[in-house]
Amino acid sequence: MSYCLNPTCAAPQNPDQASHCQSCGAALRLHHRYRAMQLLGQGGFGRTFRAIDEQNSLNPDCVIK
């Protein structure tokens, strides 16, 4: 599942093949490269996601904040 990066999205989980959030319409890739897969945590300074770098086939797993 792809996770919407919009902090106000009511339904942030989306199918992997989606390019935009089905709930709010926001783009699901950060800088056309990183796709958030799971929310890891959040606090006063932002949110952290387990993500996939779609342009790095050797080591695609990463974390974005």
N, C-alpha and C positions, 0 to 999 in steps of 0.2 A: 504494500500500500504506500502511495505517496502521501506526504503530509503537507497541508497548506501552510505557508509561512506567514499568512495574514493573522496577526494576533487577535483580531476580532471575528474571525470566521466561526460560524455556528457549527459547521460540520467539516472539520479539517481533513478527514481521511478520504482519499481518492484512489481509484484504480491506478496501477503502475503505468499504463499506457496513456493516461490523460496528460494533456499539456497545460490545462488550466483547471482550477478548482471548480468542481461541479456545484458548489454551494455559493461562493462569493465571486468567482470569475478571475481570481488572482493567478498569475503565472506560478507554476509549480517548480520551476527551476530557478536557482539563484545564479545570475550572470550567464544564463543559457548553458550552465555546466553542472551545477550541483543540485541533486534532487534529494530533499529531506524524506527520510523513510520512517523515523520514529522520534517523538519528543523524548529527550533524555532528562531534562530538568528546566526549571525556570526560576527566576528570582527578580530582584529589583533592577538588575542591569541588563536583562534580556533572557533569551531562551537558547537552549543548546539541543541540537538534533544529531542523531546518527544519520549519515547521508551517504550518497554514492556520487563519486566524481565521474560523470559520464564521458569525459575525455581522457581518462587514465585507465586503460584496459589492464595494466599490470597490477595496480593496487587501487581499486576503485573505492574501497571503504574509507570513510573519513568522518570528521565531526565538524559541524558548522555552528557558529554562534551569531 
